[in-house]
Amino acid sequence: MKVGNAQVSLQHANFIINKGNATARDVISLIEKVRKKVEGKFAISLELELEVI
């Protein structure tokens, strides 16, 4: 899964890779996309372990 130049790692789904000049907006959008997909498929709401400021 990818948004802009931010991509979920193929080796470990808990890591986001910057494929080149990914913006903070790319990363945040990717996080939201993953959270929505997991919630839709498994009815589980993922909580962030980090705080975006």
Secondary structure, 3 states (H helix, E strand, C coil): CEECCEEECCCCCCCEEECCCCCHHHHHHHHHHHHHHHHHHHCCCCCCCCCCC
